[in-house]
Amino acid sequence: MNLNVTFRHLPSSDALREHVKQKAQKVQKYLDDPIDIHAVLEVEKNRQIAEFQINAKDFRGHAVEESSDMYASIDVAMSKIESQARKFKEKITEHKGIEVENNASIA
């Protein structure tokens, strides 16, 4: 998993970087390697914005969230990405499951 974190208009923080890394590991169980994650953490006046772009073998995910707390923005945005990845994984397994059942009934 390749993780890039960009900080815009706020100082670089190891705590925020570690929080993003922990949340990204939850998404990793749904996707095949290699996974590239680019996170942009941005502050505009009172808005704390977290934007994530995830690229995996056959999956592309994108989420943007803003709130008054950066940690909350990260949590909600990664939750959106996780639901996108879960939906993608279910679609793949259902498709393969139907194909296997059809081949079994033919034989």
QUINOR-V407590 format. One record per helix or strand of 3 or more residues. SS is the DSSP state (h for helix, s for strand). FROM is the first residue (numbers start at 0). TO is the last residue. If there is no record, write none. Layout:
# QUINOR-V407590
SS:FROM:TO
SS:FROM:TO
This chain:
# QUINOR-V407590
s:1:7
h:13:27
s:35:43
s:46:54
s:59:66
h:69:105
